[in-house]
Amino acid sequence: MTPTIHAIRTDRYKYIRPYGVWDVEELYDLNSDPHEIVNLIGEPQHQPLVKELKAQMFQVLKDTGGMTIPLFEDRDAQMNRRLISGAPQGTFPPHLLQK
């Protein structure tokens, strides 16, 4: 599947918000980490910045009509089905589960 991803950046930071169950938000300091290796999203000192960038991103989406994700009719009746003889579903990675 192709994920839906929204992002916003400033001269220094990039905030990325994937839309999906498996996905993790990302925050990068482009000055100290131009290759976006260290995700700062979980750092307590960056939470006010995350909140601000997320609010800015959603405002841009609202202002530009980006709050609607288009859905298209199925082109094939088998599009959303698994074959009984096919591969089983994968398990959810335990390290991503919250208690």
C-alpha distances in whole Angstrom, upper triangle without the diagonal:
4,6,10,12,16,19,23,25,29,31,31,28,24,22,18,16,13,12,11,12,12,13,16,18,20,23,25,28,28,32,32,29,28,25,23,24,25,23,26,24,26,29,32,34,31,30,32,30,27,28,30,27,24,27,27,24,24,27,25,22,25,27,25,23,20,20,18,15,15,14,14,16,14,16,16,17,15,12,11,14,14,17,20,21,18,16,17,14,15,17,16,18,21,22,19,21,24,27
4,7,9,13,16,19,22,26,28,28,25,21,19,15,14,11,10,10,13,12,12,15,16,18,21,22,26,25,29,30,26,25,23,21,22,24,21,24,22,25,28,30,32,29,28,30,28,24,26,27,24,22,24,24,21,21,24,22,19,22,24,22,21,17,18,16,13,13,13,14,17,16,17,18,20,18,14,14,17,18,21,24,25,21,20,20,18,18,20,18,19,23,23,20,22,25,28
4,6,10,13,16,19,23,25,25,22,18,16,12,10,7,7,7,10,10,9,12,13,14,18,20,23,23,27,27,24,23,21,19,20,21,19,21,19,21,25,27,28,25,24,26,24,21,22,23,20,18,21,21,17,18,21,20,17,20,22,20,19,15,15,15,11,13,13,15,18,18,19,20,22,21,17,16,19,20,23,26,27,23,22,22,19,18,19,17,18,21,21,18,20,22,25
4,7,10,14,17,21,23,23,20,17,14,11,9,6,5,8,11,12,10,12,12,14,17,19,22,22,26,27,24,23,22,19,21,22,19,21,19,21,24,26,27,24,23,24,22,19,20,21,18,15,18,18,14,14,17,16,13,16,18,16,15,11,12,11,9,11,12,15,18,18,20,22,23,23,19,18,21,23,26,29,30,27,25,25,22,21,22,20,21,24,23,20,22,23,26
4,7,10,13,17,20,20,16,13,11,7,6,4,6,9,12,12,10,11,10,11,13,15,19,19,22,23,21,20,19,16,18,19,16,18,16,19,21,23,24,21,20,21,19,16,17,18,15,13,15,15,11,12,16,14,12,15,17,16,15,11,12,13,11,14,16,18,21,22,24,25,27,26,22,22,25,26,29,32,33,29,28,27,24,23,23,21,21,24,22,19,22,23,26
4,7,11,14,17,17,14,11,9,6,5,6,8,11,15,15,12,12,10,11,12,14,17,17,21,22,20,19,19,16,19,19,16,17,15,18,21,22,23,19,18,19,16,14,15,15,11,10,12,12,8,9,12,10,9,12,14,13,13,9,10,12,11,15,17,20,23,25,26,28,30,29,26,25,28,29,33,35,37,33,31,31,27,26,27,24,24,26,25,21,23,24,27
4,7,10,13,14,11,7,6,4,6,8,11,14,17,17,13,13,10,9,10,11,14,14,17,19,17,16,16,13,16,17,14,15,13,17,19,20,20,16,16,17,14,12,13,13,9,9,11,10,7,10,12,10,10,14,15,14,15,12,13,16,15,18,21,24,27,28,30,32,34,33,29,28,31,33,36,38,39,36,34,33,30,28,29,26,25,27,25,22,25,25,28
4,7,10,11,8,6,5,7,9,12,14,18,20,20,17,15,12,11,10,11,13,12,16,18,16,15,16,14,17,17,15,15,14,18,18,20,19,15,15,15,12,11,12,11,7,8,10,8,6,9,11,9,10,14,14,14,16,13,15,18,18,21,24,26,30,31,33,35,37,36,33,32,35,36,40,42,43,40,38,37,34,32,32,29,28,30,28,25,27,27,30
4,7,7,6,4,6,9,12,15,17,21,23,23,19,17,14,11,9,9,10,9,12,15,14,13,14,12,16,16,14,14,14,18,18,20,18,15,16,15,11,11,13,11,8,10,12,10,9,13,14,12,14,17,17,17,19,17,18,21,21,24,27,30,33,35,36,38,40,39,36,35,38,39,42,45,46,42,40,39,36,34,34,31,30,32,29,26,29,29,32
4,5,5,6,9,12,15,18,21,24,26,26,22,20,16,14,11,10,10,9,11,14,14,13,15,14,17,17,16,15,16,19,19,20,18,14,16,15,11,12,14,11,9,12,13,11,11,15,15,13,16,19,18,18,21,19,21,24,25,28,31,33,37,38,40,42,44,43,39,39,42,43,46,48,49,46,43,43,39,37,37,34,33,34,31,29,32,31,34
4,6,8,12,15,18,21,24,27,29,28,25,22,19,16,13,11,9,8,8,12,13,11,14,14,17,17,17,16,18,21,20,21,19,16,18,17,13,15,17,15,12,16,17,14,15,19,18,17,20,22,21,22,25,23,25,28,28,31,34,36,40,41,42,44,46,46,42,41,44,45,48,51,51,48,45,45,42,40,39,36,35,36,33,31,34,34,37
4,7,10,14,17,20,23,26,28,27,23,20,17,14,11,8,6,5,6,9,10,9,13,12,15,14,14,13,15,18,16,18,16,13,16,15,11,13,16,14,12,15,17,15,15,19,20,18,21,24,23,24,26,24,26,28,29,32,34,37,41,41,43,45,47,46,42,41,44,44,48,50,50,47,44,44,40,38,37,34,33,34,31,29,32,31,34
4,7,10,13,17,20,22,24,23,19,17,13,10,7,6,5,6,8,10,10,10,12,10,13,12,11,10,11,15,14,16,14,11,13,13,9,10,13,12,9,12,14,13,13,16,17,17,18,21,22,22,24,21,23,26,26,29,31,34,38,38,40,42,43,42,39,38,41,41,44,46,47,43,41,40,37,34,34,31,29,30,27,25,28,28,31
4,7,10,13,16,19,21,20,16,14,11,8,6,5,7,7,10,12,11,10,11,9,12,12,10,10,11,14,15,17,16,12,14,14,10,10,13,12,9,11,13,12,11,14,16,15,16,19,20,20,21,19,20,23,22,25,28,30,34,35,36,38,40,39,35,34,37,37,41,43,44,40,37,37,34,31,31,28,27,28,25,23,26,26,29
4,7,10,13,16,18,17,14,11,8,6,5,7,9,10,14,15,13,13,14,11,13,12,10,10,9,12,13,15,15,11,12,12,9,7,10,10,7,8,11,10,9,12,14,13,14,17,18,18,20,17,17,20,20,23,25,28,32,33,34,36,38,36,33,32,34,35,38,40,41,38,35,35,31,29,29,25,24,26,23,20,23,23,26
4,7,10,13,15,14,10,9,6,5,6,9,12,13,16,17,15,15,14,11,13,13,10,11,10,13,15,17,18,14,14,15,13,10,12,13,9,9,12,12,9,12,15,14,13,17,18,18,19,15,16,18,17,20,22,25,28,29,31,32,34,33,29,28,31,31,35,37,38,34,32,31,28,26,26,22,22,23,21,18,21,21,25
4,6,9,12,12,8,7,5,7,9,12,15,17,20,21,18,18,18,14,16,16,12,13,10,13,16,18,19,15,14,16,14,10,12,13,10,8,12,12,9,10,14,14,12,15,18,17,17,14,13,15,14,18,20,23,26,27,29,30,31,30,27,25,28,29,32,34,36,32,30,29,25,24,24,20,20,22,20,17,19,19,23
4,6,9,9,6,7,6,9,12,15,18,19,23,23,20,20,19,16,17,17,14,15,13,15,18,20,22,18,17,19,18,14,15,17,14,12,15,16,12,13,16,16,14,17,19,18,18,14,14,15,13,16,17,20,23,23,26,27,28,27,23,22,24,25,29,31,32,29,26,25,22,21,21,18,18,20,19,15,17,18,22
4,7,9,7,9,9,12,15,18,22,23,26,27,24,24,23,19,21,20,17,18,16,18,21,22,24,21,19,21,20,16,17,18,16,13,16,17,13,13,16,16,13,16,19,18,16,13,12,12,10,13,14,17,20,21,23,25,25,24,21,19,22,23,27,29,30,27,25,24,21,20,20,17,18,20,19,16,17,18,21
4,6,6,9,10,13,17,20,24,25,28,28,26,26,24,21,21,21,18,20,17,18,22,23,25,22,21,23,22,18,19,21,19,16,19,20,17,16,20,20,17,19,22,21,20,16,15,15,12,15,15,18,20,20,23,23,24,23,19,17,20,20,24,26,27,24,22,21,17,16,16,14,15,17,17,13,14,16,19
4,6,9,11,15,18,21,25,26,30,29,27,27,25,22,22,22,18,20,17,17,21,23,25,23,21,24,23,19,20,23,21,18,21,22,20,19,23,23,20,22,26,25,23,20,18,18,16,18,18,21,22,22,25,25,25,23,20,18,19,20,23,24,26,23,21,19,15,14,13,10,12,14,14,10,11,12,16
4,7,10,13,17,19,23,25,28,27,24,25,23,20,19,19,16,18,15,16,20,22,25,22,21,24,23,19,21,23,21,19,22,24,21,21,24,24,22,24,27,26,25,22,20,20,18,20,20,22,24,23,26,26,26,24,21,19,20,20,23,24,26,22,20,18,14,12,12,9,9,12,11,8,10,12,16
4,7,10,13,16,20,21,25,24,21,22,20,17,17,16,13,15,12,14,17,20,22,19,18,21,20,16,18,20,18,16,19,20,17,18,21,21,19,22,25,24,23,19,18,19,17,20,20,23,25,25,27,27,28,26,23,21,23,23,26,28,29,25,23,21,18,16,15,12,12,14,13,10,12,14,17
4,6,10,13,17,18,22,21,18,19,18,14,14,13,10,11,9,10,14,16,18,15,15,18,17,13,15,18,16,14,17,19,16,17,21,21,19,22,25,24,24,20,19,21,19,22,23,26,28,28,30,31,32,30,27,25,27,27,30,31,32,29,26,25,21,19,18,14,13,15,13,10,12,13,17
4,7,10,14,16,19,19,17,17,17,13,14,12,9,9,7,9,12,14,16,13,12,15,13,10,12,14,12,10,14,15,13,14,18,18,17,20,22,22,22,18,18,20,19,22,23,26,29,29,32,33,34,32,29,27,29,29,33,34,35,32,29,28,25,22,21,18,17,18,16,13,15,16,19
4,7,10,12,15,15,13,14,13,9,10,9,6,7,5,9,11,14,15,11,12,14,12,9,12,14,11,11,15,15,13,15,18,18,18,21,23,23,23,20,20,22,21,24,26,29,32,32,34,35,36,34,31,30,32,32,35,37,38,34,31,30,27,24,24,20,19,20,17,15,18,18,22
4,7,9,12,12,10,12,12,8,10,8,5,5,5,9,10,12,12,9,10,12,9,7,11,12,10,11,14,14,13,16,18,18,18,21,23,23,24,21,21,24,23,26,28,31,34,35,37,38,39,38,34,33,36,36,39,41,41,38,35,34,31,28,27,24,22,23,20,18,21,21,24
4,6,9,9,7,8,9,6,8,7,6,6,8,11,11,14,13,10,13,14,11,10,14,14,12,13,17,16,15,18,20,20,21,24,25,25,26,23,24,26,26,29,31,33,37,37,39,40,42,40,36,35,38,38,41,43,43,39,37,36,33,30,29,26,24,26,22,21,24,24,27
4,6,6,6,7,10,8,10,8,9,8,10,13,12,15,13,10,13,14,11,12,15,15,13,15,18,17,17,20,22,21,23,26,26,26,28,25,26,29,29,32,34,37,40,41,42,43,45,44,40,39,41,42,45,46,47,43,40,40,37,34,33,30,28,29,25,24,27,27,30
4,6,5,4,8,7,10,10,11,11,14,17,16,18,17,14,17,17,14,14,18,17,14,17,20,18,18,21,22,21,23,26,26,26,28,25,27,29,29,32,34,36,40,40,42,43,45,44,40,39,42,42,45,47,47,43,41,40,37,35,35,32,30,31,28,26,29,30,33
4,6,6,10,10,12,12,13,13,16,18,17,19,17,15,18,19,15,17,20,19,17,20,22,20,20,24,25,24,26,29,29,29,31,29,30,33,32,35,38,40,44,44,45,47,49,47,44,43,46,46,48,50,51,47,44,44,41,38,38,35,32,34,30,29,32,32,35
4,6,9,9,10,10,12,12,15,17,15,18,16,14,18,19,16,17,21,20,18,21,24,23,22,26,27,26,28,31,31,31,33,31,32,34,34,37,39,41,45,45,46,47,49,47,44,43,45,45,48,50,50,46,43,43,40,37,36,33,31,32,28,27,31,31,34
4,6,5,7,7,9,10,14,16,15,18,17,15,18,19,17,17,20,20,18,20,23,22,21,25,26,25,27,30,30,30,32,29,30,32,31,34,36,38,42,42,43,44,46,44,40,40,42,42,44,46,46,42,39,39,36,33,33,30,28,29,26,25,28,29,32
4,5,8,10,12,13,16,19,18,21,20,17,20,21,18,18,22,21,18,20,23,22,21,24,26,24,25,29,29,28,30,27,29,31,30,33,35,37,40,40,41,43,45,43,39,39,41,41,44,46,46,42,39,39,37,34,34,31,29,31,28,27,30,31,34
4,6,9,11,13,16,18,19,22,21,19,21,23,20,19,23,23,20,21,25,23,22,25,27,25,26,30,30,29,31,27,29,31,29,32,34,35,38,38,39,40,42,40,37,37,39,38,41,43,43,39,36,36,34,31,31,29,26,28,25,25,28,29,33
4,6,7,10,12,15,15,19,18,16,18,20,17,16,19,20,17,18,22,21,19,22,24,23,24,27,28,27,28,25,26,28,27,30,31,33,37,36,38,39,40,39,35,34,37,36,39,41,41,37,34,34,31,29,28,26,24,25,22,21,25,26,29
4,6,10,12,14,15,18,18,16,19,21,18,17,21,22,19,20,24,23,22,25,27,26,26,30,31,30,31,28,29,31,29,32,33,35,38,38,39,40,41,39,36,35,37,36,39,40,40,36,33,33,30,27,27,24,22,23,20,20,23,24,28
4,6,9,11,11,15,15,13,15,18,16,15,19,20,18,19,22,22,21,24,26,26,26,29,31,30,32,28,29,31,29,32,34,36,39,39,40,41,42,40,37,36,38,37,40,41,41,38,34,34,31,28,27,24,21,22,19,18,22,22,25
4,6,8,9,12,13,11,13,16,14,12,15,17,15,15,19,19,18,21,23,23,23,26,28,28,29,25,25,27,26,29,31,34,36,36,38,39,40,38,35,33,35,35,38,39,40,36,33,32,29,26,25,22,19,20,17,16,19,19,23
4,6,5,9,9,7,9,12,11,9,13,15,13,14,18,18,18,20,22,23,23,26,27,28,29,26,26,28,27,31,32,35,38,38,40,41,42,41,37,36,38,38,41,42,43,39,36,35,31,28,27,24,21,22,18,17,20,19,22
4,6,8,10,7,8,11,10,7,11,13,12,12,15,16,15,17,20,21,21,23,25,26,26,23,23,25,25,28,30,33,36,36,38,39,40,38,35,33,35,35,38,40,41,37,34,33,29,27,25,22,20,20,17,15,17,17,20
4,6,9,8,8,12,12,10,12,15,15,14,17,19,19,20,23,24,24,26,28,29,29,26,25,28,27,31,32,35,38,38,40,41,42,40,37,35,36,36,39,40,41,38,35,33,29,27,25,21,19,19,15,14,16,15,17
4,6,6,7,10,11,10,13,15,15,15,18,20,20,22,24,25,26,28,30,30,31,28,28,30,30,34,35,38,41,41,44,45,45,43,40,38,40,40,43,44,45,41,38,37,33,30,28,25,22,22,18,17,19,18,20
4,5,5,8,10,10,12,14,15,16,18,20,20,22,24,25,26,28,30,31,32,29,28,31,31,35,36,40,43,43,46,46,47,45,42,40,42,42,45,46,47,44,41,39,35,33,30,27,25,24,20,19,20,18,20
4,6,7,8,10,11,13,14,16,17,19,20,22,23,25,26,28,29,31,32,29,29,32,32,36,38,41,44,45,47,48,49,48,44,42,44,44,48,49,50,47,43,42,38,35,33,30,28,27,24,23,24,22,24
4,6,5,6,9,10,11,12,14,15,16,18,20,21,22,24,26,27,28,26,25,28,29,32,34,38,41,42,44,45,46,45,41,39,42,42,45,47,48,44,41,40,36,34,32,28,26,26,23,21,23,22,24
4,5,5,6,9,10,10,12,14,15,16,18,20,21,22,24,26,27,24,23,26,27,31,33,36,39,40,43,44,44,43,40,38,40,41,44,45,47,43,41,39,35,33,31,27,26,25,22,20,21,20,22
4,5,5,6,9,10,11,12,14,16,17,19,20,21,23,25,26,24,23,27,27,31,34,37,40,41,44,45,46,45,42,40,42,43,47,48,49,46,44,42,38,36,34,30,29,29,26,24,25,23,25
4,5,5,6,8,10,10,12,14,15,17,18,20,21,23,24,22,22,25,26,30,32,35,39,40,42,44,45,44,40,39,42,42,46,47,48,45,43,41,37,35,34,30,29,29,26,24,26,24,26
4,5,5,6,8,10,10,12,14,15,16,18,20,21,22,20,19,22,23,27,29,32,35,36,39,40,41,40,37,35,38,38,42,43,45,41,39,37,34,32,30,27,26,26,23,21,22,21,24
4,6,5,6,9,10,11,12,14,15,16,18,20,21,19,18,21,22,26,29,32,35,37,39,41,42,41,37,36,38,39,43,44,46,43,40,39,35,33,32,28,27,27,25,22,23,22,24
4,5,5,6,9,10,11,12,14,15,16,18,20,18,18,22,23,27,29,33,36,38,40,42,43,43,39,37,40,42,45,47,48,45,43,41,38,36,35,31,30,31,28,25,27,25,28
4,5,5,6,9,10,11,12,14,15,16,18,16,16,20,21,24,27,30,34,35,37,39,41,40,36,35,38,39,43,45,46,43,40,39,36,34,33,29,29,30,27,24,26,25,28
4,5,5,6,9,10,11,12,14,15,16,14,13,17,18,21,24,27,31,32,35,37,38,37,34,32,35,36,40,42,43,40,38,37,33,31,30,27,27,27,25,22,24,23,25
4,5,5,6,9,10,10,12,14,15,14,13,17,18,22,25,28,32,34,36,38,39,39,35,34,37,39,42,44,46,43,41,39,36,34,33,30,30,31,29,25,26,25,28
4,6,5,6,9,10,10,12,14,13,13,17,19,22,25,28,32,34,36,38,40,40,36,35,38,40,43,45,47,44,42,41,37,36,35,32,32,33,31,27,29,28,31
4,5,5,6,9,10,11,12,10,11,14,15,19,22,25,29,30,33,35,36,36,32,31,35,36,40,42,44,40,38,37,34,33,32,29,29,31,29,25,27,26,29
4,5,5,6,8,10,10,9,8,12,14,17,20,23,27,29,31,34,35,35,31,30,33,35,39,41,43,40,38,37,33,33,32,29,29,31,29,25,27,26,29
4,5,5,6,9,10,10,10,13,16,19,22,25,29,31,34,36,37,38,34,33,37,39,42,44,46,43,42,41,37,36,36,33,33,34,33,29,30,29,32
4,5,5,6,8,8,9,13,15,18,21,24,28,30,32,35,36,37,33,32,36,38,41,44,46,42,41,40,37,36,36,33,33,35,33,30,31,31,34
4,6,5,6,4,6,9,11,14,17,20,24,26,28,31,33,33,29,29,32,34,38,40,42,39,38,37,34,33,33,31,31,33,32,28,29,29,32
4,6,5,6,6,9,12,15,18,21,25,27,30,33,34,35,31,30,34,36,40,42,44,41,40,39,36,36,36,33,33,35,34,30,31,31,33
4,6,8,9,12,15,17,20,23,27,30,32,35,36,37,33,33,37,39,43,45,47,44,43,42,39,39,39,36,37,38,37,33,34,34,37
4,5,8,10,13,14,18,21,24,27,29,32,33,34,31,31,34,37,40,43,45,42,41,41,37,37,38,35,36,38,37,33,34,34,37
4,6,7,10,11,15,18,21,24,26,29,30,32,28,28,32,34,38,40,42,40,39,38,35,35,36,33,34,37,36,32,33,33,36
4,5,7,10,13,16,20,22,24,27,29,29,26,26,29,32,35,38,40,37,36,35,32,32,32,30,31,33,32,28,30,30,33
4,7,10,13,16,19,22,24,27,28,29,25,24,28,30,34,36,39,36,35,34,31,31,31,28,29,31,31,27,28,28,30
4,6,9,13,16,18,21,24,25,26,22,22,25,28,31,34,36,34,33,32,29,29,30,28,30,32,31,28,28,29,31
4,7,10,13,16,18,20,22,22,19,18,22,25,28,31,33,30,29,29,26,26,27,25,27,29,29,26,27,27,30
4,7,10,13,15,18,19,20,17,17,21,24,27,30,32,29,29,29,26,27,29,27,29,32,32,28,29,30,33
4,7,9,12,14,16,17,14,14,17,21,24,27,29,26,27,26,24,25,27,26,28,31,31,28,29,30,33
4,6,9,12,13,15,12,13,17,20,23,26,28,26,26,27,25,26,28,27,30,33,34,30,31,33,35
4,6,9,10,12,10,11,15,18,21,24,26,24,25,26,24,26,29,28,31,34,35,32,32,34,37
4,5,7,9,7,8,12,15,17,20,23,21,22,23,22,24,26,26,29,32,34,31,31,34,36
4,7,9,8,11,13,16,18,21,23,21,23,24,23,26,28,29,31,35,36,33,34,37,39
4,5,5,9,10,13,14,18,19,18,20,21,21,24,27,28,30,34,35,33,34,36,39
4,6,8,8,11,13,16,18,17,19,20,20,23,26,27,30,33,35,33,33,35,38
4,6,5,8,9,12,14,13,15,17,17,20,23,24,27,30,32,30,31,33,36
4,6,9,11,14,16,14,16,17,16,19,21,22,25,28,30,28,28,31,34
4,7,10,13,15,13,14,15,13,16,19,19,23,26,27,25,25,28,30
4,7,9,12,10,12,12,12,15,18,19,23,25,28,26,26,29,31
4,6,8,7,8,9,9,13,16,18,21,24,26,25,25,28,30
4,5,5,8,9,11,15,18,20,23,26,29,27,28,31,33
4,5,8,9,11,15,17,20,23,25,29,28,27,31,32
4,7,9,12,15,18,21,24,26,29,29,29,32,34
4,6,9,12,15,18,21,24,26,26,26,30,32
4,7,9,12,15,17,20,23,22,23,27,29
4,6,9,12,15,18,20,20,20,24,25
4,7,9,12,15,18,17,17,20,22
4,7,9,12,14,14,14,18,20
4,6,8,11,11,11,15,17
4,6,9,8,8,12,14
4,6,6,7,11,13
4,5,5,9,11
4,6,8,11
4,7,10
4,7
4
